[in-house]
Amino acid sequence: MNTLRSLRPATAAVIALVALATAAPAAHAQAPSVPARTAVGAAAATSGPARPAATGVLLPEPTGRAEVGRSTLHLVDPSRQDLWVPERQRELMVDLYYPARSTAGAPSRYADRREARLLLAEVGVRDESVVETLSATRSHSAVHARPRPGKHPLVLLSPGFGAPRFTLTTLAEDLASRGYVVATVDHAYESSGTVFPGGRVLTCVACRKAETQEDMRRATVNRGRDLSFVLDRLTGPRPAWRHAGLVDQGRVGAAGHSLGGAAAASVMANDDRFRAGVNMDGAFGDPVPEQGLGGRPFLMLGTGDAAHQPGGEDVTWDAAWRNLDGWKRWLAVTGAHHFTFSDMPVLFDQLRVPYPDVQPTIPPGRAIDVVRTYTGAFFDQHLRGRPQPLLDGPTAQNPEVRFNHHGQ
């Protein structure tokens, strides 16, 4: 069974796992476009040209004012066995992005070469020159940069099933540049490949073992527990991160793509420390309880296709909408693909990797802008108390974004 699958239940009883790659890709006829930042709504900012990409992929720059620092943690939960490899304790790799005073050091590496090779293999690409391009990519954050002082809201990000945490880098860096601490989480045995301490490369055992709706429910709940554990280790009496004092423990949110988005809802249902959440195009494998989420706000951000629209194929979205009992929005991005809500549009475009099924019509740079802007506006409103008119309804500046159930 292939990795990098999106959970798309056609009915409440049946799951359909959509493979990311079904055939070897062919090169695009046109040269890849360089993703440019476009001002999207009131929350976006403009700045100068992106830094040179050398031989790597050119990632869009963050839109905020702060420089971005980055740290990496390896966390082990001794109280839990791994869901997929029970003889092991549950392990996580976590990148922390944070507002920095300056980034005088070299920009951090986007992905380890081994991780890049395994991710590309899942989309049918085994050309070492393409692997080299991806592994040469640099982010817009610097390792161990000096942090800006003060207390900052914390957002935890969980990637899609089969996808590594680095596929949410553009969102993480953007939020950090706007004043957030952001933790991107790699869940052991659930990505195409993640490097762990000791040179271990853990691949997607879950992609071979998860076959049923119940498997995905358990995976969703388990990821929610992972997010709670990360929060424990960042805010407990002996925090795992040297800059844990930056975290405002009263302003914590969760967001994710696909299975990671479902995990954001799951952790909110079970851990009231999480004050706001975002599900980006993921089926709610762990249903939102009938009693809701205690009035806490939640954003459903998805494609405009047949799966994630009211009355669509993924019935979990209609059920979640009914049960959400606080501030809520259901936004659909016209022309988006399931992988629009990650870094994949930029990676696919510049590496000349075709999408596995339907080609999105929204340009890569615009896709990144829409996701970062609406996600950032949501957390600004609900973790910082800054009203965002962008979230009140459709805007002429963002014609791709449709508000479902608007006015309810």
C-alpha positions in Angstrom: 0.0 0.0 0.0 1.4 3.4 -1.0 2.2 6.1 1.5 1.2 9.8 1.3 -2.5 8.9 1.2 -5.4 11.1 2.0 -8.3 9.7 4.0 -11.5 10.4 2.0 -14.5 8.4 3.3 -17.2 8.0 0.8 -19.6 6.8 3.5 -19.4 6.6 7.3 -18.6 2.9 7.1 -16.0 2.8 4.3 -12.7 4.6 3.8 -11.0 5.3 0.5 -7.3 5.8 0.6 -6.1 7.9 -2.4 -2.5 7.1 -3.4 -0.3 10.1 -4.1 1.5 8.3 -7.0 0.2 5.7 -9.4 2.6 6.1 -12.2 6.1 7.5 -12.9 5.9 11.3 -13.6 6.8 13.0 -16.8 8.4 16.4 -17.0 6.1 19.4 -17.5 6.1 21.1 -20.9 6.7 24.5 -19.4 9.4 25.6 -17.0 8.3 25.8 -13.4 7.1 29.1 -12.1 8.8 30.7 -9.1 6.2 31.1 -6.3 5.8 34.8 -5.6 4.1 36.2 -2.6 0.8 38.0 -3.3 -0.9 40.1 -0.7 -4.0 38.2 0.3 -6.6 40.1 2.3 -5.9 42.3 5.3 -3.6 39.8 7.1 -0.9 39.5 4.4 2.2 41.6 4.2 4.6 42.4 1.4 8.4 42.5 1.3 11.4 42.3 -0.9 12.3 39.5 -3.3 12.9 36.0 -2.0 16.5 35.0 -1.2 18.4 33.0 -3.9 17.7 29.3 -3.9 21.1 28.2 -5.2 20.4 24.7 -6.6 17.4 24.0 -4.3 13.7 24.7 -4.4 12.9 28.4 -3.8 10.5 28.6 -0.9 8.2 31.6 -0.4 9.5 34.0 2.3 7.6 34.5 5.5 5.3 37.5 5.5 5.9 38.7 9.0 8.4 41.2 10.5 10.4 38.9 12.7 13.3 36.8 11.7 12.8 33.1 12.4 14.9 30.7 14.5 14.6 26.9 14.6 15.4 24.1 17.0 14.9 20.4 16.8 13.8 18.0 19.6 13.7 14.2 19.9 10.9 13.3 22.3 10.2 9.8 23.7 7.0 9.1 25.7 7.8 6.3 28.1 4.2 5.8 29.1 3.1 4.7 25.6 4.0 1.9 23.2 4.1 2.8 19.5 0.8 2.1 17.8 2.4 0.5 14.8 5.6 -1.0 16.3 4.5 -2.0 19.8 7.9 -3.2 20.9 9.0 0.5 20.7 8.1 3.4 22.9 6.3 6.3 21.1 8.9 8.7 19.6 8.5 12.1 17.9 10.8 14.5 16.1 9.8 18.1 16.6 11.0 21.3 14.9 10.4 24.5 16.9 10.1 27.7 14.9 10.2 31.0 16.8 10.6 34.8 16.4 14.3 35.6 16.5 16.4 38.7 17.1 18.4 38.0 14.0 19.4 35.1 11.8 23.1 35.7 11.2 23.7 32.0 10.7 23.2 30.0 7.6 19.5 29.1 6.8 18.5 25.6 8.0 18.2 22.6 5.7 14.7 21.9 4.4 15.1 18.1 4.4 17.8 15.5 5.0 18.9 13.8 1.8 17.6 10.5 3.0 14.2 12.0 3.7 14.2 13.8 0.4 14.9 10.5 -1.5 12.2 8.6 0.3 9.6 11.3 -0.2 10.3 11.5 -3.9 10.3 7.8 -4.3 6.7 7.8 -3.1 5.8 10.1 -6.0 7.6 7.9 -8.5 10.8 10.0 -8.8 14.1 8.3 -8.4 16.3 10.6 -10.4 19.2 11.5 -8.1 19.4 15.0 -9.6 15.9 15.7 -8.4 16.8 14.3 -5.0 19.8 16.6 -4.9 17.6 19.6 -5.7 15.2 18.9 -2.9 18.0 18.1 -0.4 19.8 21.3 -1.3 16.8 23.4 -0.5 17.2 25.8 2.4 14.4 27.3 4.5 14.1 30.8 5.8 15.0 30.0 9.4 18.3 29.7 11.2 19.3 27.0 13.7 19.7 28.2 17.3 19.1 31.9 16.5 18.6 34.2 19.5 14.9 34.4 20.3 13.0 37.6 20.7 12.0 38.1 24.3 8.5 37.9 25.6 5.6 35.4 25.7 4.3 34.1 22.4 1.3 32.0 21.4 2.1 28.3 20.5 0.7 26.5 17.5 1.3 22.7 17.0 1.3 21.5 13.4 0.7 17.9 12.4 1.4 16.7 8.7 -0.7 14.5 6.5 -0.6 10.7 6.7 2.6 9.6 5.1 4.0 13.1 4.9 7.1 14.3 6.8 6.9 17.4 9.1 9.0 19.5 6.7 6.0 19.6 4.3 4.5 22.2 6.6 7.6 24.5 6.7 6.2 27.4 4.8 3.2 27.7 7.2 5.4 27.2 10.3 7.9 29.8 9.3 5.2 32.3 8.3 3.5 32.0 11.7 6.8 32.3 13.5 7.6 35.5 11.6 4.3 36.9 12.8 5.1 36.3 16.5 4.2 32.6 17.2 6.1 29.7 18.5 5.4 26.8 16.2 6.0 23.1 16.7 5.9 20.8 13.7 5.6 17.2 14.7 6.9 14.0 12.9 5.0 11.0 14.3 7.1 7.8 14.3 6.4 5.3 11.5 3.8 7.6 9.8 5.9 9.4 7.2 7.7 8.4 4.0 10.9 8.7 5.9 12.1 10.6 9.0 15.7 10.7 10.4 15.8 9.9 14.1 18.9 10.1 16.4 21.5 7.4 15.8 21.1 7.6 12.1 17.8 5.7 12.2 15.5 6.4 9.3 11.9 5.4 10.2 9.6 4.8 7.3 5.8 4.5 7.1 5.0 1.2 8.8 1.5 2.7 9.4 0.9 3.0 5.6 1.2 -0.8 5.3 -0.8 -1.6 8.5 -3.7 0.9 8.4 -6.4 -0.7 6.4 -9.8 0.1 8.0 -11.7 3.0 9.3 -11.0 1.8 12.8 -7.3 1.9 12.1 -7.5 5.5 11.1 -9.6 6.4 14.1 -7.0 4.9 16.3 -4.3 6.7 14.4 -6.1 10.0 14.8 -6.6 9.6 18.5 -3.0 8.5 18.9 -1.8 11.7 17.1 -3.9 13.8 19.4 -2.1 12.2 22.3 1.2 13.0 20.6 0.2 16.6 20.5 -0.7 16.6 24.2 2.6 15.0 25.0 4.5 17.6 23.0 2.7 20.4 25.0 3.5 18.6 28.2 7.2 18.6 27.3 7.2 22.2 26.3 5.3 23.5 29.3 6.1 21.1 32.2 8.3 21.6 35.2 11.4 20.3 33.2 10.8 21.4 29.7 12.6 19.7 26.9 13.3 22.9 25.0 15.8 25.5 26.2 13.6 28.4 25.0 10.4 27.0 26.5 10.0 30.3 28.5 8.8 31.9 25.2 5.6 29.9 25.3 2.4 31.5 26.6 0.7 28.5 28.1 -2.7 30.1 28.0 -2.6 30.6 24.2 -2.2 27.3 22.5 -3.6 26.1 19.2 -3.4 23.1 16.9 -3.6 22.7 13.2 -2.8 20.1 10.6 -3.2 18.8 7.1 -5.2 15.7 6.3 -4.8 13.2 9.2 -3.0 16.0 11.0 -6.0 18.2 10.8 -8.2 15.4 12.2 -5.7 15.1 15.1 -6.1 18.8 15.8 -9.9 18.2 16.4 -9.1 15.1 18.4 -6.7 16.8 20.8 -9.2 19.7 21.3 -11.9 17.2 22.3 -9.6 15.6 24.9 -7.3 18.4 26.1 -8.8 21.8 27.0 -5.4 23.4 27.1 -5.8 23.7 23.3 -7.8 26.9 22.7 -8.3 26.8 18.9 -7.9 24.4 16.0 -7.7 24.1 12.2 -8.4 21.0 10.1 -7.0 21.4 6.6 -8.7 19.0 4.3 -8.7 16.0 6.6 -11.5 13.5 7.3 -12.5 13.6 10.9 -11.3 10.1 11.8 -12.1 10.8 15.5 -15.5 12.5 15.2 -16.2 15.8 17.0 -18.3 14.8 20.0 -22.0 15.7 20.0 -21.4 18.0 22.9 -18.9 19.9 20.9 -15.5 21.3 21.9 -16.6 23.4 24.9 -17.3 26.4 22.8 -13.7 26.7 21.5 -13.3 28.0 17.9 -12.5 25.7 15.0 -11.7 26.3 11.3 -12.5 23.8 8.6 -10.4 24.7 5.5 -10.7 22.4 2.5 -11.0 21.9 -1.2 -14.0 23.0 -3.2 -14.4 19.6 -4.8 -17.0 16.9 -4.1 -15.4 15.6 -0.9 -15.4 18.7 1.3 -18.4 20.6 0.5 -21.8 20.5 2.4 -23.5 17.2 1.5 -20.2 16.0 0.0 -18.6 12.5 -0.1 -16.8 13.0 3.2 -19.7 12.8 5.6 -17.5 13.5 8.5 -17.3 17.2 7.6 -21.1 17.6 7.8 -21.2 15.8 11.1 -18.3 17.9 12.5 -20.0 21.1 11.4 -23.2 20.1 13.3 -21.4 19.3 16.5 -19.0 22.3 16.6 -20.5 24.5 19.3 -18.2 27.6 19.3 -17.1 30.1 16.7 -16.7 28.1 13.4 -16.0 28.6 9.7 -16.1 26.1 6.8 -14.0 27.5 4.0 -13.5 25.9 0.6 -10.7 26.9 -1.8 -11.8 26.7 -5.4 -9.2 25.1 -7.7 -7.3 23.5 -4.8 -6.0 19.9 -4.5 -5.7 17.9 -1.3 -2.0 18.8 -1.2 -2.6 22.5 -1.7 -2.6 22.7 2.2 1.1 21.8 2.5 4.3 22.8 0.7 3.6 20.3 -2.1 2.4 22.9 -4.7 5.8 24.7 -4.6 7.8 21.4 -4.5 5.8 19.8 -7.3 6.0 22.9 -9.5 9.8 23.5 -9.2 10.8 19.8 -9.2 8.4 19.2 -12.2 6.5 16.5 -10.5 2.9 16.1 -11.8 0.0 15.6 -9.5 -1.3 12.1 -9.3 -4.8 12.8 -10.4 -6.5 16.1 -10.9 -4.3 19.1 -11.6 -5.2 22.1 -9.4 -5.9 25.3 -11.1 -4.8 27.6 -8.2 -1.1 28.6 -8.8 1.5 27.3 -6.3 2.4 30.7 -4.8 -1.2 31.7 -4.5 -2.1 28.4 -2.8 0.6 29.0 -0.2 -0.6 32.6 0.4 -4.2 31.6 0.9 -3.4 28.9 3.4 -1.0 31.0 5.4 -3.2 34.1 5.4 -6.5 32.4 6.5 -4.7 30.2 9.0 -2.8 33.2 10.4 -5.9 35.3 10.6 -7.7 32.5 12.5 -5.0 32.3 15.1 -4.6 36.0 15.3 -8.3 36.4 16.2 -8.6 33.5 18.6 -5.2 33.3 20.3 -4.3 37.0 20.2 -7.8 38.6 20.4 -7.2 40.6 17.2 -10.5 40.8 15.2 -10.0 39.7 11.5 -12.6 41.1 9.1 -11.1 38.6 6.6 -13.0 35.8 8.5 -16.4 37.6 8.4 -17.2 36.6 4.8 -16.2 36.5 1.2 -13.9 39.2 -0.2 -13.2 40.4 -3.7 -9.5 40.0 -3.0 -9.8 36.3 -2.4 -12.3 35.0 -5.0 -11.1 31.4 -4.5 -12.3 31.2 -0.9 -15.9 30.3 -0.5 -17.7 30.5 2.9 -20.0 27.5 3.3 -23.0 28.0 5.5 -22.3 31.7 5.5 -24.6 33.6 7.9 -25.4 30.7 10.1 
